[in-house]
Amino acid sequence: MSTSASERPRRRHHDTLWTRIADGYRYVSRPLYRWVATGSMNSAAIGIAVSSLGLTVLGCMMVLSASSVEQIAAGKSPYGLFLRQGVFAFVGIIAMFVAARIKISFWKNKRLVYWLMGISLVLLVLVLSPLGKEVNGNRNWIAVGSFTFQPSEIAKFSLMLWVVWSLAKSTRVATSAHAALLPSSLGFLLVCGLVIIGGDAGTCIVFVLIYATALWFARAPRKIFTRSILAAVVLGTLVVVSRPHRLSRVTSWLFPSQCLQGQECFQSNSGMAALATGSWWGQGLGESRQKYNYLPEAHNDFIVAILGEELGLIGTCIVVALFAVMALCLARIILRSSDRFVRLAAACLLAWFVGEAFVNIGMVTGLLPVIGIPLPFVSYGGTSLMVSLFAAGFGMSLAKSPTHPAVSLTSLDSHRAEVD
């Protein structure tokens, strides 16, 4: 029986658009939280593996499409970069499943943490030596003959392990700023300093995301964040103005109408043109026009633009969906694990992968200035791909940790307090 208008509950007069949006958010997020918090840890490991492999396969396919034309123009095989990426992917996938079999107790070893951090620092110092190789103004590679690798990618995993181990072993992180920052900040400052000296400010953003996430989930005192924001703004401004190309990228992003014909806007404009051409369904795989030497770094930092041009909005949404699956799986580990080390490590992995993806897609779509951060698992780069796959395997191993009991739908609030 239908109710009359007078019998229906009346909406409060003070309700605004924002309160309705907030009510809708609670209506949607609460079932999602329940689904994440009650799922099995095995499904989290499977989700991480599927999303990582899906992004890797899609990345190899797009590297072939985006790099073939430039390779032919340079008189090289159109399959050269694709075959190299395929080899790195094969090695990385093996490393991922090996890492997934390693017990968590192995990563908590103090000697291992110190050794990994020490090796990363030595490699970053070697970058500044004659062995270092400079590409596009960034001295971020070590060249040994024809083989090159990027120590800063290895440092991402080492720094994450260092920070998580430092914060997890202390019981006074939530009440003492000294306990929260020492010794975790020492490794963070050393790694960031060496990478900045090499000219790679983009990778430092990822380091900041990892460290800030670890401090946040470790419940470090709020005053650390309030003071760090001001310091980050000052240091970030100094880093930008210290290099002319960084300053031009930021100013062209802030004032795009003043540089429509300028060289500093060429890359971002070409990327936007590629996305616009792709529309909903794309031009078809291999049919990109911008990859014909119009879009610099088409197979690397701006590979999303080529993907959007060839596979359209649907293709880019698939990439975003795969990262969303990975984020939800890592969130399940954070909510269900009873091990403090595991929760912090899963949070750092989430910040690493999703943070890098957000920055990369943001700079391609014009939401952020061009920074020079690759898309994890997708962009060309052997060191980045292998380290990312290994870190994904580490995330899979986190799913084997002891868990809280499965949460009933009627005890959601008590479970949230238990996890905190």
C-alpha positions as CSV (number, residue, x, y, z in Angstrom):
1,M,0.0,0.0,0.0
2,S,1.4,3.4,-0.9
3,T,1.7,6.0,1.8
4,S,0.4,9.5,1.5
5,A,2.7,12.5,1.2
6,S,1.8,13.6,4.7
7,E,2.9,10.2,6.1
8,R,6.3,10.1,4.5
9,P,9.3,11.2,6.6
10,R,10.0,14.9,5.9
11,R,13.5,15.9,5.0
12,R,15.1,18.2,7.6
13,H,15.0,21.9,6.5
14,H,18.6,22.4,7.5
15,D,19.9,19.6,5.1
16,T,22.2,21.0,2.5
17,L,23.8,19.5,-0.6
18,W,27.0,18.7,1.4
19,T,25.1,16.8,4.1
20,R,23.3,14.8,1.4
21,I,26.6,14.0,-0.2
22,A,28.1,13.0,3.2
23,D,25.0,10.7,3.8
24,G,25.5,9.1,0.4
25,Y,29.2,8.6,1.1
26,R,28.4,6.8,4.3
27,Y,25.8,4.7,2.6
28,V,28.3,3.5,0.0
29,S,31.5,3.3,2.1
30,R,30.0,1.3,5.0
31,P,29.2,-1.8,2.9
32,L,32.6,-1.4,1.1
33,Y,34.4,-1.3,4.5
34,R,32.5,-4.4,5.6
35,W,33.4,-6.2,2.4
36,V,37.1,-5.3,2.7
37,A,37.3,-6.1,6.5
38,T,35.5,-9.5,6.3
39,G,37.2,-11.0,3.3
40,S,39.9,-13.7,3.4
41,M,43.6,-12.9,3.2
42,N,44.1,-15.5,0.5
43,S,41.8,-13.5,-1.8
44,A,43.9,-10.4,-1.0
45,A,47.1,-12.2,-2.2
46,I,45.3,-13.4,-5.3
47,G,44.0,-9.9,-6.0
48,I,47.5,-8.5,-5.7
49,A,48.9,-11.1,-8.1
50,V,46.1,-10.7,-10.7
51,S,46.3,-6.9,-10.7
52,S,50.1,-6.9,-10.9
53,L,50.2,-9.4,-13.8
54,G,47.4,-7.7,-15.6
55,L,49.2,-4.3,-15.4
56,T,52.5,-5.9,-16.5
57,V,50.9,-7.7,-19.6
58,L,49.1,-4.5,-20.5
59,G,52.3,-2.5,-20.0
60,C,54.4,-4.8,-22.3
61,M,51.8,-4.5,-25.0
62,M,51.7,-0.7,-24.8
63,V,55.5,-0.5,-24.7
64,L,55.6,-2.3,-28.0
65,S,53.0,0.0,-29.5
66,A,54.5,3.2,-28.2
67,S,58.1,2.5,-28.9
68,S,58.0,0.7,-32.3
69,V,57.9,3.9,-34.5
70,E,60.7,5.7,-32.7
71,Q,62.8,2.5,-32.8
72,I,62.3,2.2,-36.6
73,A,63.2,5.9,-37.1
74,A,66.4,5.3,-35.2
75,G,67.3,2.4,-37.4
76,K,66.7,-0.2,-34.8
77,S,64.4,-3.2,-34.4
78,P,60.8,-2.2,-33.6
79,Y,60.7,-5.0,-31.1
80,G,63.9,-4.0,-29.2
81,L,62.4,-2.2,-26.2
82,F,59.5,-4.7,-26.1
83,L,61.8,-7.7,-25.9
84,R,63.9,-6.0,-23.2
85,Q,60.8,-5.2,-21.2
86,G,59.6,-8.8,-21.7
87,V,62.8,-10.2,-20.2
88,F,62.5,-7.8,-17.3
89,A,58.9,-8.8,-16.8
90,F,59.8,-12.5,-16.9
91,V,62.5,-12.1,-14.3
92,G,60.3,-9.8,-12.2
93,I,57.4,-12.3,-12.2
94,I,59.7,-15.1,-11.0
95,A,61.0,-12.7,-8.3
96,M,57.4,-11.9,-7.3
97,F,56.4,-15.5,-6.6
98,V,59.7,-16.1,-4.8
99,A,59.0,-13.1,-2.6
100,A,55.5,-14.4,-2.0
101,R,57.0,-17.5,-0.4
102,I,59.3,-15.8,2.0
103,K,58.1,-15.6,5.6
104,I,57.4,-12.3,7.3
105,S,59.9,-13.1,10.0
106,F,62.7,-13.0,7.4
107,W,62.0,-9.3,6.7
108,K,62.0,-8.4,10.4
109,N,65.6,-9.3,10.7
110,K,67.7,-6.3,11.9
111,R,70.8,-7.3,9.9
112,L,68.8,-7.7,6.7
113,V,67.3,-4.2,7.1
114,Y,70.6,-2.6,7.7
115,W,72.3,-4.5,4.8
116,L,69.6,-3.5,2.3
117,M,69.7,0.2,3.4
118,G,73.5,0.2,3.3
119,I,73.6,-1.4,-0.2
120,S,71.0,1.2,-1.5
121,L,73.0,4.1,-0.1
122,V,76.3,2.8,-1.6
123,L,74.5,2.4,-5.0
124,L,73.1,6.0,-4.8
125,V,76.6,7.3,-4.0
126,L,78.0,5.4,-7.1
127,V,75.4,7.2,-9.2
128,L,77.3,10.4,-8.5
129,S,80.6,8.8,-9.5
130,P,81.9,8.3,-13.0
131,L,79.8,5.2,-13.2
132,G,76.7,7.3,-13.1
133,K,74.8,8.1,-16.2
134,E,72.8,11.3,-16.9
135,V,69.5,11.2,-18.9
136,N,67.5,14.3,-19.6
137,G,69.2,16.3,-16.8
138,N,68.8,13.5,-14.2
139,R,71.8,11.6,-13.0
140,N,69.9,8.6,-11.8
141,W,71.4,5.5,-13.5
142,I,74.5,3.4,-13.1
143,A,76.0,2.1,-16.4
144,V,78.2,-1.0,-16.5
145,G,78.9,-1.6,-20.2
146,S,75.6,-1.8,-22.0
147,F,73.7,-2.6,-18.9
148,T,72.1,0.2,-16.9
149,F,70.0,0.1,-13.8
150,Q,68.3,2.7,-11.5
151,P,69.4,2.5,-7.8
152,S,66.6,4.8,-6.7
153,E,64.0,2.2,-7.6
154,I,65.8,-0.3,-5.4
155,A,66.0,2.3,-2.7
156,K,62.2,2.5,-2.6
157,F,61.9,-1.0,-1.2
158,S,64.9,-0.6,1.1
159,L,63.5,2.7,2.5
160,M,60.0,1.2,3.0
161,L,61.5,-1.8,4.9
162,W,63.7,0.5,7.0
163,V,60.9,2.8,7.9
164,V,58.4,0.0,8.7
165,W,61.0,-1.9,10.8
166,S,62.0,1.3,12.7
167,L,58.4,2.3,13.6
168,A,57.1,-1.3,14.2
169,K,59.8,-2.1,16.8
170,S,59.1,1.0,19.0
171,T,56.2,1.1,21.4
172,R,56.4,4.9,22.0
173,V,55.8,6.1,18.4
174,A,52.3,7.4,19.2
175,T,53.5,9.4,22.2
176,S,57.0,10.5,21.4
177,A,58.1,12.5,18.3
178,H,61.7,11.5,19.1
179,A,60.8,7.8,19.0
180,A,58.8,8.3,15.7
181,L,61.6,10.2,13.9
182,L,64.7,8.3,15.1
183,P,66.1,6.2,13.5
184,S,63.4,6.2,10.7
185,S,64.1,9.8,9.5
186,L,67.9,9.1,9.2
187,G,67.5,6.7,6.3
188,F,64.8,8.8,4.7
189,L,66.9,12.0,4.7
190,L,70.0,10.2,3.4
191,V,68.2,8.6,0.5
192,C,66.3,11.7,-0.4
193,G,69.4,13.9,-0.2
194,L,71.4,11.6,-2.5
195,V,68.5,11.4,-5.1
196,I,68.0,15.1,-5.0
197,I,71.7,15.7,-5.7
198,G,71.4,13.5,-8.7
199,G,68.6,15.7,-10.0
200,D,65.6,13.3,-9.6
201,A,63.1,15.3,-7.6
202,G,60.2,13.2,-8.8
203,T,61.4,10.0,-7.1
204,C,61.7,12.0,-3.8
205,I,57.9,12.6,-3.9
206,V,57.4,8.8,-3.8
207,F,59.8,8.6,-0.8
208,V,57.8,11.3,1.0
209,L,54.6,9.5,0.3
210,I,56.0,6.2,1.7
211,Y,57.5,7.9,4.8
212,A,54.4,10.0,5.6
213,T,52.1,7.0,5.2
214,A,54.2,5.0,7.6
215,L,54.2,7.8,10.2
216,W,50.4,8.2,9.8
217,F,49.5,4.6,10.2
218,A,52.0,4.3,13.1
219,R,49.9,7.1,14.8
220,A,52.9,9.4,15.1
221,P,52.2,12.7,16.9
222,R,50.2,15.2,14.8
223,K,52.7,18.0,15.4
224,I,55.2,16.1,13.2
225,F,52.8,16.5,10.2
226,T,51.9,20.1,10.9
227,R,55.5,21.2,11.1
228,S,56.6,19.0,8.2
229,I,54.0,20.5,5.8
230,L,55.6,24.0,6.2
231,A,59.1,22.5,5.8
232,A,58.0,20.5,2.7
233,V,56.6,23.7,1.1
234,V,59.8,25.6,1.7
235,L,62.1,22.8,0.5
236,G,59.8,22.0,-2.4
237,T,59.9,25.7,-3.6
238,L,63.7,25.7,-3.3
239,V,64.0,22.5,-5.3
240,V,61.7,23.9,-8.1
241,V,63.5,27.2,-8.4
242,S,66.9,25.6,-8.4
243,R,66.5,24.1,-11.9
244,P,65.1,26.2,-14.8
245,H,63.3,23.3,-16.4
246,R,61.4,22.5,-13.1
247,L,60.3,26.1,-12.8
248,S,59.1,26.2,-16.3
249,R,57.1,23.0,-15.8
250,V,55.4,24.4,-12.8
251,T,54.7,27.9,-14.3
252,S,53.3,26.3,-17.5
253,W,51.0,24.2,-15.4
254,L,49.8,27.1,-13.3
255,F,49.4,29.5,-16.3
256,P,48.7,27.3,-19.3
257,S,47.2,30.1,-21.3
258,Q,50.5,31.9,-21.4
259,C,52.5,29.1,-23.0
260,L,50.2,27.4,-25.5
261,Q,53.0,27.6,-28.1
262,G,56.0,27.2,-25.8
263,Q,58.3,24.3,-25.7
264,E,57.7,23.7,-22.0
265,C,54.0,22.9,-22.8
266,F,54.7,20.7,-25.8
267,Q,54.8,17.4,-24.0
268,S,51.7,18.0,-21.8
269,N,49.7,19.4,-24.8
270,S,50.6,16.4,-26.9
271,G,49.5,14.1,-24.1
272,M,46.2,15.8,-23.8
273,A,45.7,15.7,-27.6
274,A,46.3,11.9,-27.5
275,L,43.7,11.5,-24.8
276,A,41.2,13.7,-26.6
277,T,41.7,11.7,-29.9
278,G,41.1,8.4,-28.1
279,S,37.6,9.5,-26.9
280,W,35.5,6.6,-25.5
281,W,36.7,3.6,-27.5
282,G,40.1,4.7,-28.8
283,Q,41.6,4.6,-32.3
284,G,42.5,0.9,-32.1
285,L,45.6,-0.9,-30.8
286,G,48.7,0.4,-32.7
287,E,46.8,3.3,-34.3
288,S,48.2,6.1,-32.2
289,R,49.3,9.2,-34.1
290,Q,51.1,11.0,-31.3
291,K,53.7,8.2,-31.0
292,Y,55.1,9.3,-34.4
293,N,57.7,11.4,-32.6
294,Y,55.1,14.0,-31.5
295,L,55.0,12.9,-27.9
296,P,58.3,12.7,-26.0
297,E,58.7,9.8,-23.6
298,A,55.7,8.1,-25.1
299,H,56.7,4.6,-23.9
300,N,57.8,5.8,-20.5
301,D,56.2,8.6,-18.4
302,F,53.4,9.4,-20.9
303,I,52.5,5.8,-21.8
304,V,49.0,6.5,-20.4
305,A,48.4,9.1,-23.1
306,I,49.2,6.5,-25.8
307,L,47.0,3.9,-24.0
308,G,44.1,6.4,-23.9
309,E,44.5,7.3,-27.6
310,E,44.5,3.6,-28.7
311,L,42.2,2.0,-26.2
312,G,40.1,5.1,-25.2
313,L,38.5,5.9,-21.9
314,I,37.6,2.3,-21.4
315,G,41.2,1.2,-21.6
316,T,42.3,3.9,-19.1
317,C,39.5,2.9,-16.7
318,I,40.7,-0.7,-16.9
319,V,44.2,0.5,-15.7
320,V,42.5,2.5,-12.9
321,A,40.4,-0.5,-11.9
322,L,43.4,-2.8,-11.6
323,F,45.1,-0.3,-9.3
324,A,41.9,0.0,-7.3
325,V,41.8,-3.8,-6.9
326,M,45.4,-3.7,-5.6
327,A,44.5,-0.9,-3.2
328,L,41.5,-2.8,-1.8
329,C,43.6,-6.0,-1.3
330,L,46.2,-4.1,0.5
331,A,43.5,-2.3,2.6
332,R,42.2,-5.7,3.5
333,I,45.6,-6.7,4.8
334,I,45.8,-3.5,6.8
335,L,42.4,-4.1,8.4
336,R,42.6,-7.8,9.1
337,S,46.2,-8.3,10.1
338,S,47.1,-8.4,13.8
339,D,50.8,-7.7,13.1
340,R,51.9,-4.1,13.4
341,F,54.8,-4.6,11.0
342,V,52.5,-6.1,8.4
343,R,49.9,-3.3,8.6
344,L,52.6,-0.6,8.2
345,A,54.2,-2.5,5.3
346,A,50.9,-2.9,3.5
347,A,50.1,0.8,4.0
348,C,53.5,1.8,2.5
349,L,52.9,-0.5,-0.5
350,L,49.6,1.1,-1.0
351,A,51.1,4.6,-0.9
352,W,53.9,3.5,-3.2
353,F,51.8,1.9,-6.0
354,V,48.7,4.0,-5.8
355,G,50.6,7.2,-5.1
356,E,52.9,6.8,-8.1
357,A,49.9,5.9,-10.3
358,F,48.0,9.0,-9.1
359,V,50.9,11.3,-9.8
360,N,51.6,9.8,-13.2
361,I,48.0,9.9,-14.4
362,G,47.6,13.4,-12.9
363,M,50.5,14.8,-14.8
364,V,49.3,13.3,-18.1
365,T,45.7,14.6,-17.6
366,G,47.0,18.1,-16.5
367,L,45.9,17.8,-12.9
368,L,49.6,18.0,-11.8
369,P,52.7,19.5,-13.4
370,V,55.0,17.2,-15.4
371,I,57.2,15.6,-12.8
372,G,58.7,12.6,-14.5
373,I,57.3,9.7,-12.5
374,P,56.6,6.4,-14.4
375,L,53.4,4.4,-14.1
376,P,54.1,1.3,-12.0
377,F,54.1,-2.0,-13.9
378,V,53.2,-0.2,-17.2
379,S,55.9,2.3,-18.1
380,Y,59.1,1.1,-19.8
381,G,61.9,0.6,-17.3
382,G,63.5,-2.7,-16.3
383,T,64.6,-1.8,-12.8
384,S,61.2,-0.2,-11.9
385,L,59.3,-3.2,-13.3
386,M,61.4,-5.8,-11.5
387,V,61.4,-4.0,-8.2
388,S,57.6,-3.3,-8.4
389,L,56.9,-7.0,-9.1
390,F,59.1,-8.0,-6.3
391,A,57.4,-5.6,-3.9
392,A,54.0,-7.0,-5.1
393,G,55.3,-10.5,-4.1
394,F,56.2,-9.0,-0.7
395,G,52.7,-7.7,-0.5
396,M,51.4,-11.2,-1.2
397,S,53.5,-12.6,1.6
398,L,52.0,-10.1,4.0
399,A,48.6,-11.9,3.5
400,K,50.0,-14.9,5.4
401,S,50.3,-13.0,8.6
402,P,48.1,-13.7,11.7
403,T,44.7,-12.1,11.4
404,H,41.9,-10.8,13.5
405,P,38.7,-12.9,13.6
406,A,36.4,-12.2,10.7
407,V,34.1,-9.3,11.4
408,S,30.4,-9.8,11.7
409,L,28.2,-7.1,10.2
410,T,26.9,-6.3,13.6
411,S,30.3,-5.7,15.2
412,L,31.8,-3.3,12.6
413,D,32.5,-0.5,15.1
414,S,34.1,-2.7,17.7
415,H,36.4,-4.3,15.0
416,R,37.4,-0.8,13.8
417,A,38.5,0.0,17.4
418,E,40.3,-3.3,17.6
419,V,42.3,-2.7,14.5
420,D,43.2,0.8,15.6
